[in-house]
Amino acid sequence: MEKALVEELINFDLKGKTIAQFCCNNGRELLSLYKMGAVYGVGFDIAENQISFANMTAKKLQMKVKSKLVCKLPRHFKCSNQPMVASVYAAKAVDNELH
């Protein structure tokens, strides 16, 4: 992750939290947040191969990760190349999806 983003995220106490990221691509940022204390997360992306890669990486690292493929997004919706952390708290909707 970019240094500025890491510095910003340090202000959040991620220990024990559930996180979510839209446009997660290969899950790089999402997986990095586990090093900051997050215990569970979900990544959303429209590219099935990227979701598969994220799950494979998490498995190799023995991380408890849930990635979900979202493929019915509007055509004008674009995933940015910049990390976009949508949530750093245990949102009820995400928590229900994970368990």
TIVO-2410 file (N, C-alpha, C; in nm, 3 decimals):
# residues 99
REC num residu      c1      c2      c3 atome chaine
REC   1      M   0.084  -0.118   0.000     N      A
REC   1      M   0.000   0.000   0.000    CA      A
REC   1      M   0.088   0.124   0.000     C      A
REC   2      E   0.033   0.231  -0.051     N      A
REC   2      E   0.105   0.358  -0.051    CA      A
REC   2      E   0.127   0.406   0.092     C      A
REC   3      K   0.240   0.471   0.114     N      A
REC   3      K   0.277   0.516   0.247    CA      A
REC   3      K   0.171   0.608   0.307     C      A
REC   4      A   0.118   0.701   0.229     N      A
REC   4      A   0.017   0.795   0.280    CA      A
REC   4      A  -0.109   0.722   0.326     C      A
REC   5      L  -0.149   0.618   0.252     N      A
REC   5      L  -0.267   0.540   0.290    CA      A
REC   5      L  -0.241   0.464   0.419     C      A
REC   6      V  -0.124   0.404   0.431     N      A
REC   6      V  -0.089   0.331   0.553    CA      A
REC   6      V  -0.092   0.425   0.673     C      A
REC   7      E  -0.035   0.544   0.657     N      A
REC   7      E  -0.034   0.641   0.767    CA      A
REC   7      E  -0.175   0.680   0.807     C      A
REC   8      E  -0.264   0.697   0.711     N      A
REC   8      E  -0.404   0.731   0.741    CA      A
REC   8      E  -0.475   0.617   0.812     C      A
REC   9      L  -0.451   0.495   0.766     N      A
REC   9      L  -0.518   0.379   0.825    CA      A
REC   9      L  -0.470   0.346   0.965     C      A
REC  10      I  -0.349   0.388   0.998     N      A
REC  10      I  -0.297   0.365   1.133    CA      A
REC  10      I  -0.386   0.435   1.236     C      A
REC  11      N  -0.451   0.544   1.195     N      A
REC  11      N  -0.541   0.616   1.286    CA      A
REC  11      N  -0.664   0.534   1.325     C      A
REC  12      F  -0.698   0.435   1.244     N      A
REC  12      F  -0.810   0.347   1.274    CA      A
REC  12      F  -0.758   0.228   1.354     C      A
REC  13      D  -0.833   0.188   1.452     N      A
REC  13      D  -0.797   0.067   1.526    CA      A
REC  13      D  -0.863  -0.050   1.455     C      A
REC  14      L  -0.788  -0.123   1.375     N      A
REC  14      L  -0.843  -0.232   1.295    CA      A
REC  14      L  -0.847  -0.365   1.370     C      A
REC  15      K  -0.792  -0.370   1.489     N      A
REC  15      K  -0.787  -0.496   1.564    CA      A
REC  15      K  -0.928  -0.550   1.588     C      A
REC  16      G  -0.949  -0.672   1.542     N      A
REC  16      G  -1.077  -0.739   1.562    CA      A
REC  16      G  -1.188  -0.694   1.470     C      A
REC  17      K  -1.158  -0.607   1.373     N      A
REC  17      K  -1.260  -0.550   1.287    CA      A
REC  17      K  -1.282  -0.633   1.160     C      A
REC  18      T  -1.399  -0.614   1.103     N      A
REC  18      T  -1.433  -0.668   0.972    CA      A
REC  18      T  -1.417  -0.554   0.872     C      A
REC  19      I  -1.354  -0.584   0.759     N      A
REC  19      I  -1.329  -0.479   0.660    CA      A
REC  19      I  -1.388  -0.518   0.525     C      A
REC  20      A  -1.409  -0.419   0.441     N      A
REC  20      A  -1.460  -0.443   0.306    CA      A
REC  20      A  -1.387  -0.350   0.210     C      A
REC  21      Q  -1.370  -0.397   0.088     N      A
REC  21      Q  -1.308  -0.314  -0.015    CA      A
REC  21      Q  -1.377  -0.340  -0.147     C      A
REC  22      F  -1.425  -0.232  -0.208     N      A
REC  22      F  -1.480  -0.241  -0.342    CA      A
REC  22      F  -1.367  -0.223  -0.442     C      A
REC  23      C  -1.378  -0.287  -0.556     N      A
REC  23      C  -1.274  -0.282  -0.660    CA      A
REC  23      C  -1.142  -0.334  -0.603     C      A
REC  24      C  -1.148  -0.451  -0.541     N      A
REC  24      C  -1.031  -0.504  -0.468    CA      A
REC  24      C  -0.925  -0.563  -0.559     C      A
REC  25      N  -0.956  -0.580  -0.687     N      A
REC  25      N  -0.861  -0.641  -0.780    CA      A
REC  25      N  -0.807  -0.772  -0.723     C      A
REC  26      N  -0.676  -0.782  -0.706     N      A
REC  26      N  -0.617  -0.907  -0.657    CA      A
REC  26      N  -0.612  -0.917  -0.505     C      A
REC  27      G  -0.675  -0.822  -0.437     N      A
REC  27      G  -0.684  -0.827  -0.292    CA      A
REC  27      G  -0.563  -0.776  -0.217     C      A
REC  28      R  -0.470  -0.714  -0.287     N      A
REC  28      R  -0.344  -0.670  -0.226    CA      A
REC  28      R  -0.367  -0.581  -0.104     C      A
REC  29      E  -0.450  -0.476  -0.120     N      A
REC  29      E  -0.472  -0.385  -0.007    CA      A
REC  29      E  -0.552  -0.454   0.103     C      A
REC  30      L  -0.653  -0.529   0.064     N      A
REC  30      L  -0.736  -0.599   0.162    CA      A
REC  30      L  -0.652  -0.695   0.246     C      A
REC  31      L  -0.567  -0.771   0.182     N      A
REC  31      L  -0.481  -0.865   0.254    CA      A
REC  31      L  -0.381  -0.792   0.343     C      A
REC  32      S  -0.335  -0.676   0.297     N      A
REC  32      S  -0.240  -0.598   0.377    CA      A
REC  32      S  -0.303  -0.547   0.506     C      A
REC  33      L  -0.434  -0.522   0.503     N      A
REC  33      L  -0.501  -0.474   0.624    CA      A
REC  33      L  -0.504  -0.578   0.735     C      A
REC  34      Y  -0.488  -0.704   0.699     N      A
REC  34      Y  -0.481  -0.809   0.802    CA      A
REC  34      Y  -0.357  -0.791   0.888     C      A
REC  35      K  -0.250  -0.740   0.828     N      A
REC  35      K  -0.129  -0.715   0.904    CA      A
REC  35      K  -0.149  -0.603   1.006     C      A
REC  36      M  -0.255  -0.523   0.984     N      A
REC  36      M  -0.284  -0.411   1.074    CA      A
REC  36      M  -0.387  -0.450   1.179     C      A
REC  37      G  -0.424  -0.579   1.187     N      A
REC  37      G  -0.510  -0.626   1.293    CA      A
REC  37      G  -0.649  -0.669   1.255     C      A
REC  38      A  -0.692  -0.642   1.133     N      A
REC  38      A  -0.826  -0.685   1.091    CA      A
REC  38      A  -0.832  -0.838   1.096     C      A
REC  39      V  -0.948  -0.891   1.133     N      A
REC  39      V  -0.961  -1.036   1.146    CA      A
REC  39      V  -1.046  -1.100   1.037     C      A
REC  40      Y  -1.125  -1.020   0.967     N      A
REC  40      Y  -1.210  -1.075   0.863    CA      A
REC  40      Y  -1.238  -0.967   0.761     C      A
REC  41      G  -1.264  -1.007   0.638     N      A
REC  41      G  -1.292  -0.907   0.537    CA      A
REC  41      G  -1.359  -0.966   0.416     C      A
REC  42      V  -1.406  -0.877   0.332     N      A
REC  42      V  -1.468  -0.918   0.207    CA      A
REC  42      V  -1.423  -0.820   0.099     C      A
REC  43      G  -1.385  -0.877  -0.015     N      A
REC  43      G  -1.345  -0.795  -0.129    CA      A
REC  43      G  -1.446  -0.812  -0.241     C      A
REC  44      F  -1.477  -0.703  -0.306     N      A
REC  44      F  -1.572  -0.704  -0.417    CA      A
REC  44      F  -1.501  -0.660  -0.544     C      A
REC  45      D  -1.522  -0.734  -0.652     N      A
REC  45      D  -1.465  -0.697  -0.781    CA      A
REC  45      D  -1.546  -0.762  -0.890     C      A
REC  46      I  -1.539  -0.708  -1.011     N      A
REC  46      I  -1.613  -0.765  -1.123    CA      A
REC  46      I  -1.529  -0.863  -1.203     C      A
REC  47      A  -1.400  -0.873  -1.172     N      A
REC  47      A  -1.310  -0.962  -1.247    CA      A
REC  47      A  -1.292  -1.093  -1.170     C      A
REC  48      E  -1.351  -1.198  -1.223     N      A
REC  48      E  -1.346  -1.329  -1.156    CA      A
REC  48      E  -1.204  -1.378  -1.136     C      A
REC  49      N  -1.115  -1.353  -1.234     N      A
REC  49      N  -0.977  -1.400  -1.221    CA      A
REC  49      N  -0.904  -1.330  -1.106     C      A
REC  50      Q  -0.937  -1.203  -1.081     N      A
REC  50      Q  -0.874  -1.131  -0.971    CA      A
REC  50      Q  -0.922  -1.183  -0.835     C      A
REC  51      I  -1.051  -1.213  -0.827     N      A
REC  51      I  -1.106  -1.271  -0.704    CA      A
REC  51      I  -1.042  -1.407  -0.676     C      A
REC  52      S  -1.027  -1.487  -0.781     N      A
REC  52      S  -0.964  -1.619  -0.766    CA      A
REC  52      S  -0.820  -1.604  -0.718     C      A
REC  53      F  -0.747  -1.507  -0.775     N      A
REC  53      F  -0.609  -1.484  -0.735    CA      A
REC  53      F  -0.603  -1.440  -0.588     C      A
REC  54      A  -0.694  -1.352  -0.547     N      A
REC  54      A  -0.697  -1.306  -0.407    CA      A
REC  54      A  -0.722  -1.422  -0.312     C      A
REC  55      N  -0.816  -1.508  -0.348     N      A
REC  55      N  -0.846  -1.624  -0.263    CA      A
REC  55      N  -0.727  -1.719  -0.257     C      A
REC  56      M  -0.659  -1.739  -0.369     N      A
REC  56      M  -0.543  -1.828  -0.374    CA      A
REC  56      M  -0.429  -1.772  -0.287     C      A
REC  57      T  -0.406  -1.641  -0.297     N      A
REC  57      T  -0.302  -1.577  -0.216    CA      A
REC  57      T  -0.335  -1.589  -0.068     C      A
REC  58      A  -0.460  -1.563  -0.031     N      A
REC  58      A  -0.501  -1.573   0.109    CA      A
REC  58      A  -0.482  -1.715   0.162     C      A
REC  59      K  -0.514  -1.812   0.079     N      A
REC  59      K  -0.498  -1.952   0.120    CA      A
REC  59      K  -0.351  -1.986   0.143     C      A
REC  60      K  -0.265  -1.940   0.051     N      A
REC  60      K  -0.121  -1.965   0.067    CA      A
REC  60      K  -0.068  -1.902   0.196     C      A
REC  61      L  -0.121  -1.786   0.230     N      A
REC  61      L  -0.077  -1.716   0.351    CA      A
REC  61      L  -0.154  -1.759   0.475     C      A
REC  62      Q  -0.243  -1.857   0.458     N      A
REC  62      Q  -0.327  -1.910   0.565    CA      A
REC  62      Q  -0.406  -1.800   0.634     C      A
REC  63      M  -0.466  -1.714   0.552     N      A
REC  63      M  -0.549  -1.605   0.602    CA      A
REC  63      M  -0.696  -1.642   0.587     C      A
REC  64      K  -0.775  -1.600   0.684     N      A
REC  64      K  -0.919  -1.626   0.682    CA      A
REC  64      K  -0.986  -1.510   0.607     C      A
REC  65      V  -1.001  -1.528   0.477     N      A
REC  65      V  -1.052  -1.421   0.391    CA      A
REC  65      V  -1.174  -1.469   0.316     C      A
REC  66      K  -1.269  -1.383   0.302     N      A
REC  66      K  -1.388  -1.411   0.221    CA      A
REC  66      K  -1.389  -1.308   0.109     C      A
REC  67      S  -1.384  -1.353  -0.015     N      A
REC  67      S  -1.394  -1.265  -0.129    CA      A
REC  67      S  -1.521  -1.299  -0.204     C      A
REC  68      K  -1.589  -1.198  -0.249     N      A
REC  68      K  -1.714  -1.220  -0.320    CA      A
REC  68      K  -1.707  -1.152  -0.456     C      A
REC  69      L  -1.743  -1.225  -0.558     N      A
REC  69      L  -1.746  -1.170  -0.693    CA      A
REC  69      L  -1.878  -1.098  -0.713     C      A
REC  70      V  -1.869  -0.974  -0.751     N      A
REC  70      V  -1.988  -0.895  -0.784    CA      A
REC  70      V  -1.980  -0.866  -0.932     C      A
REC  71      C  -2.072  -0.924  -1.009     N      A
REC  71      C  -2.061  -0.911  -1.154    CA      A
REC  71      C  -2.175  -0.834  -1.218     C      A
REC  72      K  -2.271  -0.787  -1.140     N      A
REC  72      K  -2.382  -0.712  -1.199    CA      A
REC  72      K  -2.375  -0.565  -1.159     C      A
REC  73      L  -2.265  -0.502  -1.193     N      A
REC  73      L  -2.250  -0.360  -1.169    CA      A
REC  73      L  -2.286  -0.284  -1.296     C      A
REC  74      P  -2.332  -0.160  -1.286     N      A
REC  74      P  -2.363  -0.082  -1.406    CA      A
REC  74      P  -2.240  -0.069  -1.496     C      A
REC  75      R  -2.263  -0.061  -1.625     N      A
REC  75      R  -2.150  -0.052  -1.720    CA      A
REC  75      R  -2.063   0.071  -1.696     C      A
REC  76      H  -2.123   0.180  -1.650     N      A
REC  76      H  -2.045   0.302  -1.628    CA      A
REC  76      H  -1.961   0.296  -1.500     C      A
REC  77      F  -1.980   0.193  -1.418     N      A
REC  77      F  -1.904   0.177  -1.295    CA      A
REC  77      F  -1.764   0.132  -1.329     C      A
REC  78      K  -1.664   0.206  -1.285     N      A
REC  78      K  -1.525   0.169  -1.311    CA      A
REC  78      K  -1.452   0.149  -1.180     C      A
REC  79      C  -1.373   0.045  -1.176     N      A
REC  79      C  -1.288   0.022  -1.060    CA      A
REC  79      C  -1.162   0.106  -1.077     C      A
REC  80      S  -1.134   0.186  -0.980     N      A
REC  80      S  -1.017   0.273  -0.984    CA      A
REC  80      S  -0.890   0.192  -0.962     C      A
REC  81      N  -0.780   0.245  -1.011     N      A
REC  81      N  -0.651   0.182  -0.984    CA      A
REC  81      N  -0.604   0.215  -0.843     C      A
REC  82      Q  -0.666   0.315  -0.781     N      A
REC  82      Q  -0.629   0.354  -0.645    CA      A
REC  82      Q  -0.704   0.268  -0.545     C      A
REC  83      P  -0.640   0.233  -0.434     N      A
REC  83      P  -0.709   0.155  -0.332    CA      A
REC  83      P  -0.830   0.233  -0.281     C      A
REC  84      M  -0.938   0.163  -0.262     N      A
REC  84      M  -1.060   0.228  -0.216    CA      A
REC  84      M  -1.117   0.145  -0.102     C      A
REC  85      V  -1.079   0.179   0.017     N      A
REC  85      V  -1.128   0.106   0.133    CA      A
REC  85      V  -1.267   0.160   0.164     C      A
REC  86      A  -1.366   0.075   0.151     N      A
REC  86      A  -1.504   0.119   0.168    CA      A
REC  86      A  -1.546   0.118   0.314     C      A
REC  87      S  -1.485   0.032   0.392     N      A
REC  87      S  -1.530   0.021   0.530    CA      A
REC  87      S  -1.419  -0.037   0.615     C      A
REC  88      V  -1.400   0.022   0.731     N      A
REC  88      V  -1.301  -0.032   0.824    CA      A
REC  88      V  -1.367  -0.062   0.958     C      A
REC  89      Y  -1.493  -0.085   0.955     N      A
REC  89      Y  -1.566  -0.120   1.076    CA      A
REC  89      Y  -1.656  -0.240   1.047     C      A
REC  90      A  -1.705  -0.301   1.151     N      A
REC  90      A  -1.785  -0.423   1.136    CA      A
REC  90      A  -1.928  -0.386   1.098     C      A
REC  91      A  -1.950  -0.358   0.973     N      A
REC  91      A  -2.083  -0.323   0.923    CA      A
REC  91      A  -2.172  -0.446   0.927     C      A
REC  92      K  -2.294  -0.426   0.966     N      A
REC  92      K  -2.388  -0.536   0.982    CA      A
REC  92      K  -2.405  -0.614   0.852     C      A
REC  93      A  -2.421  -0.546   0.740     N      A
REC  93      A  -2.444  -0.615   0.613    CA      A
REC  93      A  -2.325  -0.702   0.575     C      A
REC  94      V  -2.205  -0.650   0.591     N      A
REC  94      V  -2.086  -0.727   0.557    CA      A
REC  94      V  -2.071  -0.842   0.654     C      A
REC  95      D  -2.092  -0.815   0.782     N      A
REC  95      D  -2.080  -0.919   0.883    CA      A
REC  95      D  -2.175  -1.035   0.853     C      A
REC  96      N  -2.296  -1.005   0.813     N      A
REC  96      N  -2.392  -1.111   0.778    CA      A
REC  96      N  -2.345  -1.191   0.658     C      A
REC  97      E  -2.285  -1.126   0.561     N      A
REC  97      E  -2.236  -1.193   0.440    CA      A
REC  97      E  -2.123  -1.290   0.473     C      A
REC  98      L  -2.041  -1.254   0.569     N      A
REC  98      L  -1.922  -1.332   0.601    CA      A
REC  98      L  -1.951  -1.455   0.686     C      A
REC  99      H  -2.056  -1.453   0.760     N      A
REC  99      H  -2.080  -1.563   0.854    CA      A
REC  99      H  -2.196  -1.645   0.814     C      A
***
